[in-house]
Amino acid sequence: MGPWLDSITTWLAANPSWLSVAIFLVSFTECLAIAGIIVPGTVVLFAVAALAGSGVLPLQEVLLLGFLGGLLGDGVSYFIGRYFHQNIRRLPGLRHHPEWIGGAETYFQRYGIASLLVGRFIGPLRPMLPMVAGMFDMPLPRFIAVSIVAAAGWSMVYLIPGWAAGAAVRLPLPEGFWPQTAVVAGGLAVLLGLSIQASLRNKRYATPLIALTSLILLLAVFLGWPYLPQFDQGLMTLVQEHRSDVAQTFVVIVTRLGDFRTQFAAGALLVAALAIARQWRHLLFAAGATVGAALCNGAMKMLFARARPEVLLDPLTTYSMPSGHSSAAFALFMSLAVLAGRGQPTRLRLTWLLLGCIPAASIAMSRVYLGVHWPTDVLAGMLLAFFTCATSLAIVQRHTSLPAMPIRVWWLVLPLLLALFAICGALELPHALARYQYEAHG
């Protein structure tokens, strides 16, 4: 695959006007039934996103192209399944590889709508599940709604790393940025590796190990941030260079979803819904994770008293580390992800955690984009949330594992939280648009 990929990237580098088409087509192919299994789209996506990040395309355009391409791939796959139904097994490729559709069919029948969200991040299932959804006559409006959410998260996870790598190579970043970045990435890789290995092997100490590792890394960030100035400055430069009025309007709405009042209301709704459903152990876990993160965040801010970046014309006067938005968002969404994964296979639980990281990371990075937090601030907030979530879960599971929540509870929890975030976003939208018009014409 090396020479083939090199020839494509070389041609696109010489013809950057075709890069938009390439991102759209590769995203479409990666999510298209059968083709998505055969074509190594993930590697190609990273390569073309890196080219785009080298100064050819802004991030928002790359994400939009990836989102639309993935959405079209989902739609075509869905209608293929809807048209052929059970005769789909006779299509070229599936006749000789029935296991391709067999695994997706079993997965869809077991998890329903959730399979389209989680399976989006599982390579062999991603292109096949929309086709299976069509084969089983899933209502089109429901499929479209789920596919929009899944495609949005997928485009962020698969395109941002490549684009950021291309942008970082192009920019004149501070000397020492890459060694410091390697240290930070190495610490996170240790946390990720230990968590995955202990979970896959079903070790009883997996959750306490995650809590301990998160605490050690959190302390390392608190003690080591004065020695990571190039990492902070370099990443801040990378993010700030690509600010735009249109993107800022969206980012302001995202960051408002992490405000204390919004997160407090979301946590209170979650706890109240679990109390109404009499899910007491689940309630104790969620309350311990979210309240613990809030209390620890306030105490640590006062203890370290780190000043905020001087990016804004009128910088905030409150302390900076750890980021309250980051810790609150990760605590809430990680709690939801843990609850969603109860009673499911280990790989599926890990995928739920990945899904939970997407909205939390969006809120956390919005703080760096707006210039109100250093990257190490949001990193510390994330690690704090990991620690409180894992500690709360370890305490609740001290004697027996936390069982899966009944589906009826999710039909109570999710509509409440979605309604809350929708209302908060709608209330913030007029203010964000007003700021955009003022900055654009003022």
Secondary structure as UniProt FT lines:
FT   HELIX           2..14
FT   HELIX           16..18
FT   HELIX           19..30
FT   TURN            33..34
FT   HELIX           35..38
FT   HELIX           41..51
FT   HELIX           52..56
FT   HELIX           59..84
FT   HELIX           85..90
FT   TURN            92..96
FT   HELIX           98..111
FT   HELIX           113..118
FT   HELIX           119..121
FT   TURN            123..128
FT   HELIX           129..135
FT   TURN            136..137
FT   HELIX           140..170
FT   TURN            175..176
FT   HELIX           177..200
FT   TURN            201..202
FT   TURN            204..205
FT   HELIX           206..224
FT   HELIX           225..227
FT   HELIX           229..240
FT   TURN            241..242
FT   HELIX           245..256
FT   TURN            257..258
FT   HELIX           260..276
FT   TURN            277..278
FT   HELIX           280..304
FT   HELIX           324..341
FT   TURN            342..343
FT   HELIX           346..369
FT   TURN            370..371
FT   HELIX           375..396
FT   HELIX           407..441
//
